[in-house]
Amino acid sequence: MNKYCIITTACNKKEIADKITKHLLTNRLAACCQVFPIQSSYWWEEEIVEEMEYFIQIKTKKSLFETVKEEIIKVHDYNVCEVASYDITNGSEQFLNWIDYETK
């Protein structure tokens, strides 16, 4: 069974992205968090919104998904925040071992 995943979320404040990243890493819930500035366009309250956001890609174990999700929601300031998980179906042995070593 595949046991690794990438979890994603996005926020519109760098401070929130940094807080989420530091919290997950400090608590060994993620081996790596990558933050990218992005331009987002989406529907919100019957209008199309366009704004700059920070996309966070979190490398971790699937077994930690629920905890990571809960921690992101605690820190996040959106009413509805993205928390999605994507399986890592293939990866180098060294990379996957590194995720194992660096997370709970």
C-alpha positions as a Python dict, from the first residue, in 0.01 Angstrom:
ca = {
    (1, 'M'): (0, 0, 0),
    (2, 'N'): (118, 349, -85),
    (3, 'K'): (204, 535, 234),
    (4, 'Y'): (320, 879, 117),
    (5, 'C'): (133, 1186, -2),
    (6, 'I'): (154, 1552, -88),
    (7, 'I'): (-99, 1772, 89),
    (8, 'T'): (-183, 2111, -55),
    (9, 'T'): (-338, 2428, 77),
    (10, 'A'): (-336, 2796, -16),
    (11, 'C'): (-368, 3122, 175),
    (12, 'N'): (-349, 3490, 91),
    (13, 'K'): (-110, 3598, 367),
    (14, 'K'): (260, 3509, 377),
    (15, 'E'): (246, 3513, 759),
    (16, 'I'): (-18, 3239, 756),
    (17, 'A'): (181, 3031, 505),
    (18, 'D'): (492, 3068, 722),
    (19, 'K'): (298, 2981, 1038),
    (20, 'I'): (149, 2666, 882),
    (21, 'T'): (489, 2559, 746),
    (22, 'K'): (678, 2616, 1071),
    (23, 'H'): (406, 2446, 1278),
    (24, 'L'): (399, 2132, 1061),
    (25, 'L'): (778, 2103, 1046),
    (26, 'T'): (833, 2172, 1418),
    (27, 'N'): (581, 1902, 1509),
    (28, 'R'): (732, 1651, 1261),
    (29, 'L'): (408, 1631, 1066),
    (30, 'A'): (589, 1709, 741),
    (31, 'A'): (929, 1631, 597),
    (32, 'C'): (913, 1934, 366),
    (33, 'C'): (687, 2230, 294),
    (34, 'Q'): (725, 2435, -22),
    (35, 'V'): (560, 2775, -57),
    (36, 'F'): (493, 2927, -401),
    (37, 'P'): (334, 3264, -479),
    (38, 'I'): (46, 3209, -723),
    (39, 'Q'): (-232, 3403, -893),
    (40, 'S'): (-568, 3247, -803),
    (41, 'S'): (-909, 3299, -959),
    (42, 'Y'): (-1211, 3139, -796),
    (43, 'W'): (-1580, 3174, -717),
    (44, 'W'): (-1661, 3316, -372),
    (45, 'E'): (-2001, 3442, -259),
    (46, 'E'): (-2141, 3457, -614),
    (47, 'E'): (-1845, 3655, -754),
    (48, 'I'): (-1523, 3569, -929),
    (49, 'V'): (-1230, 3669, -709),
    (50, 'E'): (-875, 3717, -837),
    (51, 'E'): (-592, 3752, -587),
    (52, 'M'): (-238, 3658, -504),
    (53, 'E'): (-209, 3357, -278),
    (54, 'Y'): (62, 3134, -137),
    (55, 'F'): (35, 2770, -242),
    (56, 'I'): (181, 2526, 12),
    (57, 'Q'): (290, 2177, -91),
    (58, 'I'): (350, 1945, 206),
    (59, 'K'): (538, 1615, 176),
    (60, 'T'): (438, 1365, 442),
    (61, 'K'): (296, 1021, 522),
    (62, 'K'): (-66, 935, 441),
    (63, 'S'): (-110, 822, 801),
    (64, 'L'): (-58, 1183, 913),
    (65, 'F'): (-321, 1334, 679),
    (66, 'E'): (-600, 1381, 936),
    (67, 'T'): (-364, 1542, 1188),
    (68, 'V'): (-210, 1770, 923),
    (69, 'K'): (-558, 1868, 803),
    (70, 'E'): (-670, 1954, 1157),
    (71, 'E'): (-355, 2158, 1223),
    (72, 'I'): (-389, 2352, 896),
    (73, 'I'): (-753, 2435, 975),
    (74, 'K'): (-655, 2555, 1325),
    (75, 'V'): (-397, 2799, 1188),
    (76, 'H'): (-570, 2899, 863),
    (77, 'D'): (-778, 3217, 848),
    (78, 'Y'): (-1008, 3123, 555),
    (79, 'N'): (-1369, 3021, 621),
    (80, 'V'): (-1323, 2743, 365),
    (81, 'C'): (-964, 2637, 317),
    (82, 'E'): (-827, 2389, 69),
    (83, 'V'): (-677, 2080, 225),
    (84, 'A'): (-629, 1813, -40),
    (85, 'S'): (-411, 1504, -52),
    (86, 'Y'): (-243, 1343, -353),
    (87, 'D'): (-74, 1004, -333),
    (88, 'I'): (292, 976, -417),
    (89, 'T'): (267, 663, -627),
    (90, 'N'): (634, 644, -719),
    (91, 'G'): (948, 792, -574),
    (92, 'S'): (1313, 720, -526),
    (93, 'E'): (1387, 495, -230),
    (94, 'Q'): (1610, 764, -77),
    (95, 'F'): (1333, 1026, -101),
    (96, 'L'): (1067, 802, 54),
    (97, 'N'): (1307, 690, 329),
    (98, 'W'): (1377, 1058, 401),
    (99, 'I'): (1003, 1124, 449),
    (100, 'D'): (989, 828, 690),
    (101, 'Y'): (1289, 951, 886),
    (102, 'E'): (1179, 1314, 916),
    (103, 'T'): (814, 1259, 1020),
    (104, 'K'): (648, 1100, 1321),
}
